[in-house]
């Protein structure tokens, strides 16, 4: 009797997380798939087609950084991940959408009279708005967020803060495309002591 050729086990479909904007590019993360030798990352730009952009040759890998999109501010991308075992490929993960948003910088943080915090930052013309995060600790535990809509407004005066405290402040861009809301990574951090 002839032996049937043993087919390699099909790797399980990877569970992909929402991609994130980092300073170096877009980070794609997933959960480790069973029976995998490695992973293929596919990317779709705008209304184009999915194309393979990376072969991650490590079964234990759970993320990949797309550095090629670092400067593509405002571009909409979709990502999918496949696991592979030899020449056998899993089903595609769910597709995840992200808008590439490059980080802005805080220009100044000032304490103005009346226990107010005035924050100014650089404009990202491709963003839909900004989030200003402020806290009394550098880990931003229990931080509060002030939202600013529109790309043009690049300053915010925050009230209701405590005199005598030092505040840590950072800013990020945000934009919505369909049901997807994307954020840039956080800006540099600036501090200010509230004395008036």
N, C-alpha and C positions, 0 to 999 in steps of 0.2 A: 504494500500500500504506500501511496505517496504521502509524505508529510506535508501538511499545509504550512505555508510560510507564515511565520509568526509576525503578525502586524504589531508595530510599536503602539503602546498605549497613547491614545490621543490626549494631549495635555488639556487641563481644564481651562476654561475661559478666564482671563484675568479680570479682577474687579478693580476698575480705575477710579481714582479720586479726582476731585476738581483740580485742574492745573493751577499753578500759582505763578504770578509774576515775581521774579527775583532780579537782583541787579545784573546778573550774568545772562539772563534770558528767561525762558519759561520752563518751570519744573513740572515734569509729568511723574506721577506716583501711582503705584498699584499694589495690590496684595499678591503675594507669592502664589503661583499657580502649581497645582499638582502635576507631576510627570514632565516638568519643563526642563529643557537644557538652557533656555534663554528666552529672549523676548524681541519682538519686532515692534517698532513704533512707527505709526503712520500719521501723516499730517495733511490737513486740507486747508488751503488758504482761500478765504472769501468763499466764492461760489465754485471754486475749482474742484478737482477730484482728489481723493486720498492717494498719497504717494508715500512709499517707505522712506523714512528719513534716518532710521537707526536700527542696527542689529546689536542688541545688548547680549553679549555671549557669556552670560553668567546666570545660573539657575537661582542664585540667592539675591540677585538684584531686584530692587523694588522701586527704583526711580531712575530718571534720566533727565539731563538738562539740555534743552534746545538752545544752544548759544547762538545759532545762526539768525535768530529773530531779535537779538538784543536791541538793535536800533530801529526795529519796525514799529515804532510807536503808532497806536491807533488801528493796527491791522487785526482783523478777526481771524482766529484759527480754530480748527477742530482737531482733536487727537483721538486715536484709537490704539489699543495695544493688543497684540496677539502673543500667545506663548507658542514656542516650538519645541519639538522633540525630534531630532534628526531632520528628516524632510517633511515631517507631519506638523501641520499648523492647527492651532486651536481655532475656535470661533472668535470673532472680533469682540473685544470689550465694548461696552457702551461708548458712544462718541461724546466727548466733553468739549464744550466751547469756552474760549477765553479771548478777551481783547488784550493785546499786548499794550501795556501802559508803562512807560518809563517813569521812574521816580522823580519827583521835584525836590527842590531844596528850600529850607527855611532861610529867608533873608534876615529877618529880625524878630525878636520876641521882646516886648517892652511892657513894663508896668506903668499904666496911666492912672491918673488920679481917680479915686473912687473904687479901689480894689478891683481894677480891671486889667485884663491881659490882652495885649494887642499883638496878633501874630500876622506876619507877612511872608509870602513864599513865592517861588517862581511859577510862572504859568505853564500848564501843559494844554496846548490848544486842542488836543484830541480828546481830552477828558470831558466828562459830563458834570463834574463837580469834584469836591474835595471833602475829606474828613480830617478834622483837627483833633488829635487825641492829647489829653493833658492829665497829669497825675503828680502826686507829691513824692513819688518814688521812681527810681530809674528802671524798675522792672515793669512799670505801668500797671501794677496790680490795682484793681478797682478804678481804672482810668475812666474819665468821662470823654464823650465825643461830641464835638460841635460840627454840624453838617453845613456845607456851603454848596448851593446848586449853580451850575453853569461854569464854563471854563474861564470866563473873563475875570470874575471876582477873585482876587488873590490876597485878601486880608480879612481878618475876623477879630472882632473885639468880644472877649468872653467876660461875662460878669459872674457874680456869685462865688468868688474865690476868697481864700482866707489870707488875711494880713499876717506877715511874719513867716509865711511858708515859702519854700522854694519849689517851683513847679518845673516839671520836665515836659517838653512839648515836641510833638512830631506830626507830620502831615502825610497823607497819601491821596492819590487820585482815584476816582471811581467812574465807571461808565456802564450803562445798561445796553445790551443788544438782545432784543427779544425777551426771553425769560432769564437770560444770563446777566448777572452783575459781576463785573470784574474790578479788581483793585490792583494798583501798583504796589510795589513793596514800600515800606515806610521810608520817609526822608531821614536826613540827619536829625539828631536830637539837640535842642537848645534848652538852656535853663534860665530862669529869672526868679529873683526873690521879690516878693510882694511887700513893699515898704510904704506904699501910699494909697 
